[in-house]
Amino acid sequence: MTAETQATIIAAFLIFCRVGACLMLLPGYASVRIPAQVRLFIAIALSLAISPGLMPAIRPMVAGATDDMRIAMAMGELATGLLIGLLGRVFMAALQFAGSLVANAIGMGQTLGVPIEDHEAVPALVTLVTMTATVLIFSLNLHAEIVKALVASYGAMPVERGFGIRAALASLVDNLDETFRLCLRISSPFVVYAVVVNFAIGLANKMTPQLPVYFISLPFTLAGGLVLLGFSVREFLTIFVEAYRTWVLFG
């Protein structure tokens, strides 16, 4: 094997490290419902698809590097890919948290559904919301925009710089702050609903202690929560998808 061929293979492997690590955590691609072989083939296909445009910048650097430097580059690319994927995964974690909050607020917290993104069962409402959000991500072609963002990431986080831990932690903390404020924003009507309904139930229980008001009111609480969900679910998902689109396009 010639030195040029070896450099080309290692450069392609470095690209695969970033792409594969990112897809391992991104919403949709990282679902446990997708077989590991399918995810591997998708990562290889995307890596080969974007390699021609990135190879001229990466191959000369790899050709002049020692073995220690190449290992450090591979570790840095893995960490960079995991960071990008984790930033996207935080959005889905915030949505799951908001869905759990909504489910508990309207009395559906104990109704478990089939797990879609994770191995553990979650409330059926959380499964519905996260599955719908994942379908919207693919329907709006944001999964393809992720590929463009990965290519653009080589300009913001080039291979030769390695993995910047301080910048990565700052990005992660900022993303956590943004996504969980988003979570509070989209679930705020249900927080107000839960406070009002539980206050009313507690007051009624205080006035008529001989009646099991909590169990009698549960169907009405659930019905009111579902009506509120029906009116607000469009804005709920729209706000989430717009925030995710902003992150994908502008990082």
Secondary structure by P-SEA (a helix, b strand, c coil): ccaaaaaaaaaaaaaaaaaaaaaacccccccccccaaaaaaaaaaaaaaaccccccccaaaaaaccaaaaaaaaaaaaaaaaaaaaaaaaaaaaaaaaaaaaaaaacccccccccccccccccaaaaaaaaaaaaaaaaaaaaaaaaaaaaaccccccccccccaaaaaaaaaaaaaaaaaaaaaaaaaaaaaaaaaaaaaaaaaaacccccccccaaaaaaaaaaaaaaacaaaaaaaaaaaaaaaaacc
